[in-house]
Amino acid sequence: MKENSEEKQSIFATEPIGRLIVKFAVPCVISLVVNALYNIVDQIFIGWGVGYLGNGATNIVFPITIIALALAVLIGDGGAAFLSLKLGKGDAESVKKGLANSIVMVVIAGVLILVVFLAFMDPILTLFGATDALRDYAREYGYVIAIGLPFTMISTALNAMIRVDGSPKFAMFSMLLGAAINTVFDPIFIFVFGMGVRGAAIATVMGQVASFIVSVVYIPRFKTIQLNKSAFRLSGRICGNIHSLGVSSFITQIAITIVMVLFNNLLKNYGATSVYGSEIPLTAMGIVMKVNQIMLSVLVGIAIGAQPVIGFNYGSKNFARVKKAFLIAIAAAETVAVICFFIFQFAPMAIVYLFGSEEGLYNEFAVKCFRIFLMLCPLNGFQTVAAIYLQAIGKPVKSAIVTLSRQIVFLVPVAIILPIYMGVTGVLWSGPVADALAFVLSFFLIMYEMKQLKHSAQECEKENYGRSE
């Protein structure tokens, strides 16, 4: 155990930084992109098999899934952090209770979410922006998706803790299997059996159940934890600790839900007074945001790949490697973001056609969405890495400010104000305005931290020079 720890430390301190970042980033990028593709696959097949109204319905239902995932990461990420801390301290009893309590909590949360959404589906769909034209499709899709929520919540929470147990590839396999099943059965249910949006939902749930089974099978195989019945008795103190450690991930997911619900209602209301109507803006923007999520998944994966390198070297006061890791991560993230920018600006129809063959006003508004809403997406590379960097050096409050500035602090008020003067197009312009403001904020925070880093490096040099004297 000690040799492994020393070897790991040696790698962080001596191995080429670019190679280290690639090593840690690739599995994370794959997992995040697979997760983002889950709903996009549904939309591609629904777009060709049902039409844009079917896709609009999935956008209405999507916040339901995000709320469920928010609760899953609250428990799963919090449980994973709790396990890491207790494993480091050698507290075997707390480790057992932490895992078992997390499992009990996510099962209870999954059942409650299922009951609430099944009982109040219609008012929830109205709240999320359903129009009369979309409601039947959304109801048909939503009832099936709700049944799969407990399964996806449990597998999501368990996978976070499986990674902590030292089996990231097993957790990744669980996600890949679910995505593969969804991709295979989507076209079968939609085109062969003619089941429409219900068929897409059934394929999604089948994938979620498969991921759930794989994750549950791992429970008795935990390398570092041996569970017993008494560990499953809920402890208020342990549950509280888990929630406090997972609240940051929860807030991030809930922020996504708030933005999606707000945008759905703004697009519905302002779209109704435009030539596009309510359904076209709802559908087109939903597709744009999900495609954008793929780019963001890659950016976050790169940043997370740099996080342990930055954190270790910052703790060991090797500030030159900290700065180098930050700059390499920025360069990689910006490269991805700029490539995506050129695709969004110069080939948006290539993406739009993936989701079905439409024409006229739909294509016109979809192109507008890509070109306007994602106009300043290259700035997202810097902002994403900046947030993870601040987290890695022990500045969680500043990290949260950077993360939420674009998602909530700037985007929400701008999205509410601009449409008053610009109509439905104002919703689109809220994207680049929020991106610009969030970039300025993160830039100044990072410049301040770079000055602090330089000062710390100079202090270390003085100390080392004094010792050599």
Secondary structure as GFF3:
##gff-version 3
##sequence-region A 1 469
A	DSSP	alpha_helix	2	14	.	.	.	ID=ss1
A	DSSP	alpha_helix	17	49	.	.	.	ID=ss2
A	DSSP	alpha_helix	52	89	.	.	.	ID=ss3
A	DSSP	alpha_helix	92	119	.	.	.	ID=ss4
A	DSSP	alpha_helix	121	127	.	.	.	ID=ss5
A	DSSP	alpha_helix	132	164	.	.	.	ID=ss6
A	DSSP	alpha_helix	168	187	.	.	.	ID=ss7
A	DSSP	pi_helix	188	192	.	.	.	ID=ss8
A	DSSP	alpha_helix	196	218	.	.	.	ID=ss9
A	DSSP	three_ten_helix	219	221	.	.	.	ID=ss10
A	DSSP	three_ten_helix	229	232	.	.	.	ID=ss11
A	DSSP	alpha_helix	236	272	.	.	.	ID=ss12
A	DSSP	alpha_helix	279	315	.	.	.	ID=ss13
A	DSSP	alpha_helix	319	346	.	.	.	ID=ss14
A	DSSP	alpha_helix	348	352	.	.	.	ID=ss15
A	DSSP	three_ten_helix	353	355	.	.	.	ID=ss16
A	DSSP	alpha_helix	361	368	.	.	.	ID=ss17
A	DSSP	pi_helix	369	373	.	.	.	ID=ss18
A	DSSP	alpha_helix	379	392	.	.	.	ID=ss19
A	DSSP	alpha_helix	396	404	.	.	.	ID=ss20
A	DSSP	pi_helix	405	410	.	.	.	ID=ss21
A	DSSP	alpha_helix	411	422	.	.	.	ID=ss22
A	DSSP	alpha_helix	424	468	.	.	.	ID=ss23
###
